[in-house]
Amino acid sequence: MLISEVARRSGVSTRMLRHYDSLGLVRPTGRTSSGYREYSAEDIRRIFQVESLRSLGLSLRQIGRVLEDPAFSPSALVGDLIRRTEERLRREQELLDRLRAVDASAPAGWPGVLRIVELLRGLNSPSAARRQQAVLAPAEGGPLPAELLARAILAESDPNVAGALRWALARAGGDGVTSVAAGVRSANVDVRRRAVLAIAEISGDESTAVLTDALGDCDPAVRGHAALALGARGVTEAVPTLVGMVVAGGSDVEASEALGALSLDPGCADRVVNALVAELAAHAANTGVRIRLTQALAELPAAVALGPLRQLARDDDRTVALLASTLVRVCDERSDGGRSRG
């Protein structure tokens, strides 16, 4: 079969077939009387072998080694190709992410593009100090792009850098909540925690709605972050989670303070008191839990806290009773001070 017919049937150009011949990869078995290359069936089979190996990313030099040495082990070569391909894909993905970040920022001109590229370099630094500096350094052109900040927040493990990123996102405004809200639905619990902490620092109805949904998260830390933020905003849906945090301990002081703030609303005060009293009854044998619940009652307005505290002052658990007696005096003094100022 002549070279033109081989090229037509194989899809390999005549120029490449001549190159294969010059390298010794596929040399036609014969020549016609006129000197044209003539390929046998075995030659054509070898052409397809070369093309198959090229499709795996092997160089022509490597292909020559493989075909000339039947004992050549493919495992090491294929493993090396896998590593090279993974590295190339990583670089391509980094470039794609960078281009998308620039595009999402909609820069007005090349100075804006360069500003985003510089920020991306800083955020990708292995140094936490460098990443923090990239966020906090004064930048011309207003707030940093919310989408870029959100992506960095969801990936950042250093608490100082994360705090700087949350501060910058809160200042970015606009799409701040939307950009980071996807993290609240992540399968990765660390990402969900970072997302909720970021949203907690952004005011507005949209962030409140996302935080309220987070109260149903399976992770207690996610629920806790959301409940503390919602308590500060006067959202009563946070009450059960806050009471649960008092029972569990850890962030019970913050949760108690949030319950106290919510109880300033007369419509919520009874709900909080009833929830705390119910937990006292449910944990009758656990002194530690009952102490935390008693202390939480003391954070509430005296008008609603004194009744339950006086009952606890007669509690069978002496430790709880002594604490409650002390807190009753504190609440009485607080209440008397309020009346005298009135």
C-alpha positions in Angstrom: 0.0 0.0 0.0 1.4 3.4 -1.0 1.9 6.2 1.4 -1.0 8.3 0.1 -3.4 5.4 0.6 -2.0 4.7 4.1 -2.4 8.3 5.0 -6.0 8.3 3.8 -7.0 5.1 5.7 -5.0 5.7 8.9 -5.7 9.5 9.3 -1.9 10.1 9.7 -0.6 12.7 7.3 2.0 11.8 4.7 4.3 14.3 6.3 4.1 12.5 9.7 4.5 9.1 8.0 7.8 10.3 6.5 8.8 11.7 9.9 8.1 8.2 11.4 10.3 6.7 8.7 13.2 9.2 9.3 13.1 8.3 13.1 13.0 4.6 12.4 9.6 4.3 14.1 7.7 2.9 11.1 9.8 2.1 8.1 7.9 0.8 5.1 8.9 -2.8 4.3 9.4 -2.2 0.6 9.7 0.2 -2.3 8.0 0.2 -5.6 10.1 0.1 -8.8 9.6 3.9 -9.0 11.1 4.3 -5.4 7.8 5.0 -3.6 7.3 3.8 -0.1 5.2 0.6 0.1 3.7 -0.4 3.4 2.8 -3.9 4.4 -0.1 -5.0 6.7 2.5 -5.3 9.5 3.7 -1.8 8.9 0.2 -0.4 9.1 -0.4 -2.3 12.4 2.8 -0.6 13.7 1.4 2.8 12.6 -1.7 2.3 14.7 0.5 1.2 17.7 2.4 4.4 17.5 -0.7 6.5 17.3 -2.2 4.6 20.3 0.8 5.3 22.4 0.9 9.0 21.3 -2.7 9.3 22.5 -1.4 8.4 26.0 1.0 11.3 25.9 4.2 9.4 25.2 6.9 11.2 23.2 8.1 9.7 19.9 11.4 8.8 21.6 9.5 7.0 24.4 7.4 5.2 21.8 10.5 4.0 20.0 11.8 2.5 23.3 8.5 0.8 24.0 8.2 -0.8 20.5 11.9 -1.9 20.3 12.0 -3.5 23.7 9.2 -6.0 24.3 10.4 -6.5 27.9 10.0 -2.8 28.7 7.7 -2.4 31.7 4.9 0.1 31.1 4.1 0.7 34.8 6.9 3.1 35.6 6.4 5.1 32.4 2.6 5.2 32.8 3.0 6.2 36.4 5.3 9.1 35.4 2.8 10.2 32.7 0.0 10.2 35.3 2.0 12.4 37.6 2.9 14.8 34.8 -0.7 14.9 33.6 -2.0 15.6 37.2 0.5 18.4 37.5 -0.5 19.9 34.2 -4.2 19.7 35.1 -3.4 21.4 38.5 -1.7 24.3 36.7 -4.5 24.5 34.2 -7.1 24.5 37.0 -5.2 27.3 38.8 -5.2 29.3 35.7 -8.9 28.7 35.1 -9.7 29.7 38.7 -7.6 32.9 38.3 -9.3 33.8 35.0 -12.8 33.2 36.5 -11.9 35.4 39.6 -10.8 38.2 37.3 -13.9 37.8 35.1 -16.2 37.8 38.1 -14.6 41.0 39.5 -15.5 42.8 36.2 -12.4 45.1 36.3 -12.8 48.3 34.3 -9.3 48.2 32.9 -5.9 46.5 33.1 -5.1 48.2 36.5 -8.1 46.4 38.0 -6.9 43.1 36.4 -3.4 43.5 37.9 -4.9 44.3 41.3 -6.9 41.1 41.3 -4.0 39.0 40.1 -1.8 40.5 42.9 -4.5 39.7 45.5 -4.7 36.1 44.2 -1.0 35.7 44.5 -1.2 36.9 48.1 -4.1 34.6 49.0 -2.3 31.6 47.5 0.8 32.2 49.5 1.9 29.4 51.9 2.6 32.1 54.5 -0.4 33.0 56.7 1.1 36.4 57.4 1.4 37.1 53.7 -2.2 36.0 53.1 -3.4 38.3 55.9 -1.4 41.2 54.5 -2.9 40.7 51.1 -6.4 41.1 52.6 -5.7 44.0 54.9 -3.4 46.0 52.7 -5.0 49.2 51.4 -6.2 48.8 47.9 -7.3 51.3 45.3 -10.6 50.8 43.7 -12.9 50.1 46.7 -13.8 46.9 48.4 -12.3 43.5 47.3 -14.4 41.2 45.1 -16.9 39.3 47.2 -16.7 36.1 45.2 -12.9 36.0 45.5 -13.1 36.6 49.3 -15.8 34.0 49.7 -13.7 31.3 48.0 -10.7 32.2 50.2 -12.8 32.1 53.4 -14.2 28.7 52.7 -10.6 27.3 52.3 -8.8 29.3 55.0 -7.8 27.3 58.2 -5.7 30.0 59.9 -7.9 31.9 62.4 -6.2 35.2 62.0 -6.4 35.1 58.2 -10.0 33.9 58.3 -10.9 36.8 60.6 -9.3 39.3 58.2 -11.2 37.7 55.3 -14.5 37.8 57.1 -13.9 41.5 57.9 -13.2 42.2 54.2 -16.2 40.3 53.0 -18.5 42.2 55.4 -17.2 45.4 53.9 -17.5 44.2 50.4 -21.3 44.4 50.6 -23.4 43.4 47.6 -23.1 39.7 46.9 -21.2 38.9 50.1 -23.9 36.5 51.5 -24.7 35.0 48.1 -21.0 34.3 47.4 -20.4 32.4 50.7 -23.8 30.8 51.3 -23.0 27.8 49.2 -20.5 26.8 51.9 -23.3 26.3 54.3 -24.5 23.4 52.2 -21.1 21.8 51.9 -20.6 18.2 52.9 -17.4 19.3 54.6 -18.2 20.4 58.2 -15.2 22.7 58.4 -16.4 24.6 55.3 -19.8 24.9 56.8 -18.4 26.3 60.0 -16.3 28.9 58.1 -19.3 29.9 56.0 -21.6 30.5 59.0 -19.0 32.5 60.8 -18.6 34.7 57.8 -22.3 35.2 57.3 -22.7 36.0 61.0 -20.7 39.2 60.4 -22.9 40.4 57.5 -26.0 42.2 58.5 -29.3 42.1 56.7 -32.4 39.9 56.1 -30.6 37.6 53.6 -27.9 36.7 56.1 -30.4 36.2 58.9 -32.4 33.8 56.7 -29.3 31.7 55.9 -28.3 31.6 59.6 -31.8 30.5 60.6 -31.6 27.6 58.1 -28.2 26.7 59.7 -30.0 26.0 63.0 -31.0 22.7 61.5 -27.4 21.7 60.7 -26.2 18.3 62.1 -23.0 19.9 63.5 -23.3 21.5 66.9 -20.6 24.1 66.2 -22.5 25.2 63.0 -25.7 25.5 65.0 -24.0 27.3 67.8 -22.4 29.9 65.6 -25.7 30.6 63.9 -27.6 30.7 67.2 -25.3 33.2 68.8 -25.5 35.5 65.8 -29.3 35.2 65.6 -29.6 35.8 69.4 -27.8 39.1 68.9 -30.3 40.0 66.2 -33.3 39.2 68.4 -34.3 36.1 66.4 -36.3 33.9 68.8 -35.9 30.8 66.7 -32.4 30.5 68.2 -33.7 29.9 71.8 -33.8 26.0 71.6 -30.2 25.9 70.3 -29.0 28.4 72.8 -30.5 26.5 75.7 -28.9 23.3 74.3 -25.6 25.0 74.3 -26.0 25.9 78.0 -26.8 22.2 78.7 -23.8 21.0 76.6 -21.3 23.5 78.0 -18.3 24.9 76.1 -20.0 28.1 74.8 -22.6 28.2 77.7 -21.5 31.7 78.8 -22.0 33.2 75.4 -25.3 31.3 75.0 -26.5 32.5 78.4 -25.8 36.1 77.5 -27.6 35.7 74.2 -30.6 34.3 76.1 -30.5 37.2 78.4 -30.6 39.7 75.5 -33.5 37.9 73.9 -35.4 37.9 77.2 -35.4 41.7 77.2 -38.4 41.2 74.9 -41.3 40.4 77.2 -42.8 38.2 74.5 -39.7 35.9 74.5 -38.8 36.0 78.3 -41.4 33.4 79.3 -40.3 31.1 76.5 -36.7 31.3 77.6 -37.5 30.7 81.3 -39.7 27.7 80.5 -37.1 26.1 78.4 -34.4 26.5 81.1 -36.7 25.2 83.8 -37.6 22.2 81.6 -33.9 21.3 81.2 -33.4 21.6 85.0 -36.1 19.0 85.5 -34.6 16.8 82.7 -31.1 16.8 84.3 -32.1 16.4 87.9 -29.1 14.2 88.6 -26.4 16.2 86.8 -25.0 18.9 89.0 -22.8 20.4 86.3 -25.6 20.9 83.9 -27.9 22.3 86.6 -25.2 24.8 87.7 -24.9 26.1 84.1 -28.7 26.4 83.8 -28.9 28.2 87.1 -26.3 30.7 86.0 -28.2 31.2 82.7 -31.3 32.1 84.7 -29.3 34.9 86.4 -28.6 36.5 83.0 -32.3 37.1 82.5 -34.2 40.1 83.7 -34.8 39.8 87.5 -38.6 40.0 87.0 -38.6 36.6 85.3 -35.5 35.0 86.9 -36.3 35.5 90.6 -39.1 33.0 90.8 -37.2 30.0 89.4 -34.0 31.0 91.3 -35.9 31.1 94.6 -37.1 27.6 94.0 -33.6 26.5 93.2 -32.4 28.0 96.5 -34.3 25.2 98.2 -33.0 22.5 95.8 -31.9 19.1 97.2 -28.6 19.6 95.5 -26.7 21.7 98.0 -24.3 23.1 95.4 -27.1 24.3 93.2 -29.0 25.6 96.2 -26.1 27.7 97.4 -25.4 29.1 93.9 -29.1 30.0 93.5 -29.3 31.7 96.9 -26.3 33.9 95.9 -27.9 34.7 92.6 -31.2 35.6 94.2 -29.4 38.2 96.3 -27.7 39.5 93.2 -31.0 39.7 91.4 -32.7 41.4 94.4 -30.0 44.0 94.6 -30.2 44.6 90.8 -34.0 44.9 91.0 -33.8 47.2 94.1 -31.2 49.4 92.3 -33.5 49.7 89.3 -36.4 50.8 91.5 -34.3 53.3 93.5 -33.1 54.9 90.3 -36.7 55.0 89.1 
